[in-house]
């Protein structure tokens, strides 16, 4: 489900037109007033570390300070649950952005500001240096806490934000609709989903009239069908009623088929795709640690089941050699204690 949240978030806020109003509303007013938001530009967000591992922040934007050519990097992140490793993730991204070469005509950023959009079930709990100092003796942790500097993360917590408060923000129509979907839909029963789409009719009609609006409506429908149990036919009927369009091109055939195959229980095709992705990830981890895999083990990985991958993923953390990851799967043959039979003489 996390991939569906990420896809909807990126499809809207990867574009500066929608990202600028949201970031302005998420930043403290005095900080937001310091930037020239007309200069906000999306930058590449792919980084490769020294071990050739790929890291990808959700988004990275560059913006210039007012009446200056100094650049600040804004790093929006998105979480649909309380992630205890978030601080470590932010530290890695900040270090990578600081060492990153910006596009031409942009100066290296003088600061990196992470901005977290959170829409989990419970309010976000502030996470501080204690996560990094866990396990240290108390006296040492107390000394380090006095000197340890953590990057400031601005939190846009939607878990306690009402629909009225979201609508009062000065966002684009699609930006508002996206935030409403992210922080509301997955908790709704089918009847509540249909009521929400009727309630958000003004936003849906406004988005539908914009360039690319029908594709945006299609993405919102796909998200709703994947994270809720609403029936595709009932959602299509409500959309025709709300958008006041008699033709049923609102939800394409592809969306309906995906809804029937994936929205309820994850279709076997998608489950297989997830399994192949995990196999590829484990293969890369094994090669990064132990070198090239022999053909026999590559074939074994291709035949792996989910339980095998979970077992091997745990072993790779402590195994000193490649055989240690796999060898325990084959139980030793039990020695027979029975005495050999002797042939009776005729």
C-alpha positions in Angstrom: 0.0 0.0 0.0 2.9 2.3 0.7 3.7 2.4 -3.0 0.2 3.7 -3.8 0.7 6.6 -1.3 4.1 7.4 -2.8 2.8 7.3 -6.3 -0.1 9.7 -5.6 2.2 12.1 -3.6 4.8 12.2 -6.3 2.4 12.5 -9.2 1.1 15.8 -7.8 3.9 17.4 -5.8 6.8 16.5 -8.2 5.6 19.6 -10.2 6.6 23.0 -8.9 3.2 24.4 -9.6 1.6 22.2 -6.9 4.7 21.9 -4.7 5.3 25.6 -4.1 1.9 26.4 -2.4 2.2 23.2 -0.2 5.7 24.0 0.9 4.8 27.6 1.7 2.0 26.3 3.9 4.2 23.8 5.6 7.1 26.1 6.4 7.0 28.7 9.2 5.7 32.0 7.8 9.0 33.9 8.5 11.0 31.2 6.7 8.5 31.0 3.8 8.7 34.7 3.3 12.5 34.5 2.8 12.3 32.6 -0.5 11.4 33.6 -4.0 8.9 30.9 -4.8 8.8 31.7 -8.5 12.3 30.2 -8.7 11.3 26.8 -7.2 12.8 24.1 -9.5 12.7 20.4 -9.2 16.1 18.8 -9.2 17.3 15.2 -9.6 16.7 13.2 -6.5 18.8 10.1 -7.3 22.0 9.4 -5.4 24.5 6.5 -5.6 26.7 5.9 -2.6 30.3 4.4 -2.6 28.9 0.9 -2.5 26.8 1.6 -5.7 23.6 1.5 -3.7 20.9 3.8 -5.0 19.1 6.1 -2.6 16.2 8.2 -3.7 14.6 11.0 -1.6 10.9 11.5 -2.4 11.6 14.9 -4.0 14.3 17.6 -4.1 13.7 21.3 -5.0 16.0 24.2 -5.3 14.8 27.7 -4.4 16.5 31.1 -4.3 16.4 33.5 -1.4 14.7 36.8 -2.1 16.9 39.5 -3.6 19.8 37.1 -3.6 21.4 34.3 -5.7 21.9 32.1 -2.7 20.2 28.7 -3.1 18.4 26.5 -0.5 17.5 22.9 -1.1 14.1 21.7 0.1 13.8 17.9 0.6 10.2 16.9 1.0 9.7 13.4 2.4 6.5 11.4 2.7 5.5 9.0 5.4 2.2 7.1 5.9 3.4 5.6 9.2 5.7 6.5 12.1 9.1 5.4 10.9 11.7 5.0 13.7 14.5 5.2 11.2 13.4 8.5 9.7 16.2 10.6 11.3 18.9 8.3 10.0 17.3 8.5 6.5 17.3 12.3 6.7 20.9 12.4 7.8 21.9 10.4 4.8 19.9 12.5 2.3 21.3 15.8 3.8 24.9 14.5 3.5 24.3 13.5 -0.1 22.6 16.7 -1.1 25.4 18.8 0.5 28.0 16.9 -1.6 25.9 17.0 -4.7 26.6 19.1 -7.8 23.6 21.3 -8.6 22.4 21.9 -12.2 24.0 24.7 -14.3 23.2 28.3 -13.2 22.5 27.2 -9.7 24.9 27.7 -6.8 25.5 24.9 -4.3 22.8 25.1 -1.6 23.8 26.9 1.6 21.3 24.9 3.5 19.1 21.7 3.2 15.7 21.8 4.8 13.9 18.4 5.1 10.1 18.7 5.1 8.0 15.7 6.1 4.4 15.2 5.0 3.0 12.7 7.5 -0.5 11.2 7.4 -0.4 8.2 9.7 -3.1 6.9 12.0 -1.6 8.6 15.1 0.1 11.9 15.6 3.8 12.1 14.7 6.0 11.7 17.8 9.1 13.9 17.7 12.2 11.9 17.2 15.5 13.3 18.4 19.1 12.3 19.1 17.9 9.5 21.4 17.5 7.2 18.4 21.1 7.7 17.4 22.4 7.4 21.0 20.4 4.3 21.8 22.6 1.6 23.4 25.3 4.0 24.7 26.1 4.3 28.4 24.0 7.0 30.0 27.0 9.2 30.9 28.4 9.1 27.4 25.0 9.7 25.8 24.4 12.7 28.1 27.8 14.3 27.0 27.2 13.6 23.3 23.6 15.0 23.5 25.0 18.4 24.5 27.2 18.6 21.4 25.3 16.6 18.8 23.6 18.8 16.1 20.7 17.3 14.2 19.1 18.7 11.1 15.9 20.5 11.7 13.0 18.6 10.1 9.8 20.5 9.5 6.8 18.3 10.1 3.5 18.7 8.2 1.3 16.4 10.3 -2.0 15.7 8.7 -3.1 13.1 11.2 -5.0 15.6 13.2 -5.8 18.1 10.4 -9.5 18.4 9.6 -10.9 18.7 6.1 -11.9 22.3 6.7 -8.4 23.1 7.8 -6.9 21.5 4.7 -9.3 23.4 2.4 -8.4 26.7 4.0 -4.8 26.3 2.9 -3.9 28.2 -0.2 -3.0 25.2 -2.3 -3.9 24.3 -5.9 -7.1 22.4 -6.3 -5.2 19.2 -7.2 -2.9 19.8 -4.2 -5.8 20.0 -1.8 -7.5 17.0 -3.4 -4.3 14.9 -3.1 -3.8 15.8 0.6 -7.5 14.9 1.3 -7.1 11.6 -0.4 -3.9 10.7 1.4 -5.0 11.6 4.9 -8.6 10.3 4.7 -9.4 7.7 2.1 -7.7 4.6 3.5 -9.6 4.8 6.7 -13.0 5.1 5.0 -15.5 2.3 4.5 -17.0 2.2 0.9 -20.0 4.2 1.8 -17.8 6.9 3.3 -15.6 6.9 0.2 -18.6 7.7 -2.0 -19.7 10.4 0.4 -16.3 11.9 0.4 -16.2 12.1 -3.5 -19.6 13.9 -3.4 -18.3 16.2 -0.7 -15.2 17.0 -2.7 -17.2 17.6 -5.9 -16.1 21.2 -6.3 -12.4 20.2 -6.2 -13.0 17.3 -8.7 -14.8 19.6 -11.1 -12.1 22.2 -10.9 -9.3 19.7 -11.5 -11.3 18.1 -14.3 -11.4 21.4 -16.2 -7.6 22.0 -16.0 -5.1 20.8 -18.6 -4.3 17.2 -17.8 -7.2 17.2 -15.4 -8.7 13.9 -16.6 -5.4 12.1 -16.1 -5.2 13.5 -12.6 -8.8 12.3 -11.9 -7.8 8.9 -13.2 -4.9 8.8 -10.7 -7.1 9.8 -7.8 -9.6 7.0 -8.8 -6.8 4.4 -9.1 -5.6 5.4 -5.6 -9.1 5.1 -4.1 -9.7 1.7 -5.7 -6.4 0.4 -4.4 -6.5 1.6 -0.8 -10.3 1.0 -0.1 -12.9 -1.6 -0.8 -15.2 0.6 -2.8 -16.7 -1.0 -5.9 -15.4 0.4 -9.2 -18.9 0.6 -10.7 -20.3 2.6 -7.8 -17.3 5.0 -7.8 -17.7 5.5 -11.5 -21.4 6.3 -11.0 -20.7 8.9 -8.3 -18.0 10.5 -10.5 -20.4 10.8 -13.4 -22.9 12.4 -11.1 -20.3 14.8 -9.6 -18.5 15.7 -12.8 -21.7 16.0 -14.7 -20.4 14.1 -17.7 -22.7 11.4 -19.1 -19.9 9.5 -20.8 -18.1 7.0 -18.7 -14.6 7.8 -19.8 -13.9 9.0 -16.2 -12.6 5.6 -15.2 -10.8 3.9 -18.0 -11.1 0.2 -18.7 -7.5 -0.2 -17.5 -8.4 1.3 -14.1 -11.4 -1.0 -13.7 -9.4 -4.1 -14.6 -6.6 -3.0 -12.1 -9.2 -2.4 -9.5 -10.8 -5.8 -9.9 -7.4 -7.5 -9.9 -5.5 -5.6 -7.3 -7.7 -3.5 -5.0 -9.0 -6.5 -3.1 -6.3 -8.7 -1.8 -3.4 -7.9 -4.3 -3.8 -9.9 -7.5 -1.4 -12.8 -8.1 0.4 -10.9 -10.8 1.2 -8.0 -8.5 2.3 -10.4 -5.8 4.6 -12.1 -8.2 6.0 -8.7 -9.2 6.7 -7.8 -5.5 8.4 -11.2 -5.1 10.6 -10.6 -8.1 11.5 -7.2 -6.7 12.6 -8.7 -3.4 14.6 -11.4 -5.2 16.4 -8.7 -7.2 17.1 -6.6 -4.0 18.5 -9.6 -2.1 20.6 -10.6 -5.1 22.1 -7.1 -5.2 22.8 -7.2 -1.4 24.5 -10.6 -1.7 26.7 -9.4 -4.6 27.6 -6.1 -2.8 28.8 -8.1 0.2 30.2 -11.4 -1.3 30.9 -10.7 -4.9 29.5 -12.4 -8.0 27.0 -15.2 -7.3 27.6 -18.6 -8.8 25.0 -19.8 -11.4 23.7 -22.5 -9.0 22.8 -19.8 -6.4 21.3 -17.5 -9.0 19.0 -20.2 -10.1 18.1 -20.9 -6.5 17.2 -17.3 -5.9 14.9 -17.3 -9.0 13.0 -20.3 -7.5 12.7 -18.7 -4.0 9.5 -18.3 -2.1 8.7 -15.5 0.2 9.6 -17.5 3.3 13.0 -18.3 1.8 13.7 -14.6 1.1 12.7 -13.6 4.7 15.0 -16.3 6.1 18.0 -15.3 3.9 17.5 -11.6 4.4 18.0 -12.2 8.2 21.0 -14.4 7.7 22.8 -12.0 5.5 23.1 -9.6 8.4 25.4 -12.0 10.4 26.8 -14.5 7.8 30.6 -14.2 7.3 30.6 -16.2 4.0 28.1 -16.7 1.2 27.5 -20.4 2.0 26.4 -19.5 5.5 23.4 -17.7 4.1 22.0 -20.8 2.3 23.6 -23.9 3.8 21.3 -24.2 6.9 18.3 -24.7 4.7 19.3 -28.3 4.0 18.9 -30.4 7.2 21.6 -32.9 7.8 20.7 -36.5 7.0 19.8 -38.4 10.0 22.0 -41.4 10.6 20.1 -44.7 10.8 20.5 -46.5 14.1 18.8 -49.7 12.9 21.1 -52.7 12.5 21.6 -53.9 8.9 19.4 -56.8 8.0 21.1 -60.2 7.5 19.8 -62.6 5.0 18.5 -65.8 6.4 20.1 -68.9 5.0 17.8 -71.1 3.2 
